[in-house]
Amino acid sequence: MNILLKILYIFFICFISMSISSAQSASEAFEAGLIEFEKEKFEKAWDHFDKAISLRPKFEKAHYFRGRCALEMESYNAALDDFHIATNINEYDAENHYYKGRCEWHLERYTNAIKDLEQALVYNPNHFEAYQTMGIIYQKLKMFEKAKEYYDKAIASHPNFHATAFNKSKVKEYTGDYTSALHEYNHSISHDPTDPVLFMNRGILKEIGGDMVGALDDFGTSIKLDPNLKICYYYRGQILFHRKQYKEALSDLQIYLKSFPSDYEIKTEIQMLRKMVNTNSF
């Protein structure tokens, strides 16, 4: 009997030691994964998190971060599997539901995405990214009032999140509320005066509103910030053409055409401008 007890005791000690060792190894793999994740080396990070999960299958955060890696690598179904496991282990973590919704959004399963994002907001009512993503989904579905509602909530929960104001301005463009859209672009630019797309879009709105001088200024700023944003040369060229600044218009449209050589209408317009410039008919 004593021998049996000793055997059982030794077995128990070995089991505990192996469990502790396994837990330590899982934690070490997880920590190594975090280091690679911070460096944005997602494939290497995924391997470490995968190892942590193999050693501790119900390691919630390892599933969460392995899912984040898969999401970054655009493996949306694999990411969704991990976030689903993470929510089953801990249904009260808003981030698990949020990223699950992000996967569904990328997979264009919008009903499921909305459901998951709403669940994230239950556990974190100030999750501005969840509001932001809901706005994007409703905008995609052309439900502009709902999109605006969620963009407003995103801004209210994180007033300095200028990307939300940018998306909100696009909604107002779609609904014809150009004055309010212009206000939103002004807000976005005040928070990020280095984004050429913001200036380009504001320039388009100013052109629609008849402020050609303001539009030219915004297109010029956009080009200075990013000379490779060739579409701005097109917009600026069109305004210059209508202002009878033919030489400047020709220069801009020629730059645009180099990037879009199959644009037949611009080719025709350039031929006409060349004649105007060469004959001094203006």
N, C-alpha and C positions, 0 to 999 in steps of 0.2 A: 504494500500500500504506500509506504514511504517513497519507494522507487517511482511509483506512478505519479505521486504528487510532485516529486522532483522533476520528472519529465515534463509534466504539465506546466510547472513553474518556468522551466527553461524555455519551453515553447512560447509561453506567454511573454517572457522577457525578449525573446527574439522577435516576436510579432510586434511588440511595442517599439523596439529599436528600428525595425524595418519601416514602421509607420512614420516614426519621427524622421528617419532618413529620407523617406519618400516626400514628406511634407517640406523638409528643408530643400530638397532638390527641386520640387515644384516652385517654391518661393524664389530660389536662385534663378531658375529658368524664366520666371515671370519678371524678375528685376532686370535680367539681361534683355528681355523683350522690350521693357519700358525704355531702356537706354537706346536701343535701335529705333524704337518708335519716335522718340524725341528727335533723332537724327533724320527722320523721314525715310529710313531704310526699311520699308514695310515688308518686303519679302523675308529679310533676316528676322525682323521682329515677329512675323507670323510663325516662323519655325520655332522660336523660343516659346511663344505662347502655346503653340501646338504641343510642345514637349511638356509644358506645365500641365496642360489638360490631360495628357496621357498618364501623368503621374497622379493627378488629382482631378478626376472627371467632373466633379461639381464645383470647380474653381470658377466662381461667377465672373470675377474681373478678368480672368484669363480668356474666358469666352467673349467678354465684352471687347477686349482689346484685339483679340484675334478677328472678331467681326469688324472692328474699325480698320484693321489692316486690309481685310478682304474688300471692304467698301472703297478704300483708297485705290486698290488695284482693280476696281470696277467688277469684282466678282460678287454681284449683288445677291444671287441666290445663296452662295456660301455664307456671306455676311448675315443674311436674314436668318439662316439656320442658327448661327451663333447667338444673335440677339434674341431669338425665340427661346433658346436654352437659358440665356441670362435672365429673361423675364420670368421664366418658370421657376428659377432658383430664387430670384428676388423681384417680385412683381411691384414693389414699392419704389423702385429706382426709376425716376423720370427719364434718365439718359438711355436706359435700355429700351424703353418704349419709343423715345424720340428717334433713335437710330434705326429701330425696326421700321418706323414710319418712313424714314429717309430711304431705306431699301425698297419699300413698296412704291414710293414715289418714283425712284429710278426705273423700277420695273413697270411703271405706268399703271399700277393697280391703285388708282386714286382713292377708291372707297376704303380699301384696307389702310392706306396711308393716313387718311383723315381720322380713321378710328384709332390708330396707334398714336397719332399726334395729340388727339384729344385726351387720350389716357395719360400721355406725358404731362399735359397741362393740369390734369387732376392732381398729380403728385408734385408738380412745381408750377403754380399759376403764373410765375414770372419768367417762364422759359421763353425768352424773346425769339430764339431760333425756331422753336416750334410754331409760334405765331407767324414768323416770317415764312416758313415753309408752307404753312396752311394758306397764306396769302398767295404764294406762287402757284399752288395747286388750283385754287379757285380762279386765279387769273388764267391759268392754262385752260380751265373749263369754261372760260368766258363768263364766269359768274362775278362780274366786276364789283358789285356792291359787297358781296361776301369777301372778296379779295381786299377791298379797301378797309372793311371792318377789322380784318386780321392784321393788316399792315399798321392800322392805327393802334391796335393792341400791342404790336411789337414795339412801336415807337414809344408808347406809354411805359412799357416795361424796361426799355433801354433807350432813352432819348438820344444818345449819341451814336446810335447804330445807323449810320448814314445810308447804308445799302438798302434799308427798308424804305427810307424816304425816296430813294431812287426808284424802287419798284412801285411805290405808291404813285409816284409821278407818272409812270407808264400807264397805270390804270386810269388815271385822270385824262391822259392823252386819248386812250381808247374811248372814253366816254365823252370826249369833246370839251372837258373842263380845262381848257388850256391855261387860264390864269392861275388856277390852283396848282396845275402841273408845274408851271414855271416857278411858283413859290417853292415847291418841293425840290426842284433842281437847285434853286438858290441855297436851300438848306443843305442839300447834299454837298454842293461845292464848298460851302463854308467849312464843312468838316473834312473834306478831302479835295483840296485845290490842285492836286497833282493827277487827277483822273481825266484823261483826254476824252473818254466816252461821255462823261457828264457834260463837259463843255460842248461836245458835238450835239448831243441830244437837246441841250438848252438852246443851241444855235438853231436847230430845226424848228423848235417851238417859237423862237423869236421871228424866224422867217415866216412862219404861218401867221403870226400876229402882226406882220408888216414892219417889224423893227429890223430893217436890212443892215443898218450900221452895227447894231448889237449882234446880229447873226454873224456878220463878217468878223467881228472881234472874237466871238466864241470859236468859230471855225479856225481862225488864225492861232488862237491859244491852243486848241486841240492839236493842230499840226506841229506847233512848237514842242508840245509835250510828247508827241509820238508821230514823227514824220512818216512812219509806216502805215498810219491809218489813212489809206488812200481814198476812202470814200469821202473824207472831209474835203479833199481837193475837188471832188465832183460837186459837192454842195456849194462850196465857195465859188467855184467856177460858174455855176448857174447864176448866182447872184451878180457876179461881176459882169456876166453877159447881159443880163437885164438892165444893169446900170451903164451899159455901153462902154465898159472898160475891157474892150475886146482883146487887147494884147495880154493883159493879166489873166483873163478868162481862158485864153488859148493855152497859156503856160500851165494853168492848173489842170485843165482837161487832158492835156498831153501826158501829164504825170499820172493821172487817173487811168488813162487808156493803157499804159504800160502794164498795169496790174490786171486790167480787165480788157484784153485785146479783142474779145469777141463781141463787145458792145457796139452793135452796128449804128445805133442812134447817135452815140458819141462820136463815132468816126465821121458820120455825116455832118454833125455840128462842127467838128474840128476843121473839116474841109471848107465849110462856109466861113468860119472865123479866119482861116488862113487867107482867104480871098479878101476879106474885109481889112485885115492887117496889111496885106501886101499892096492893095490899091488905095489905102488910106481913105476908104469910103466913109469912115466915121468922123 
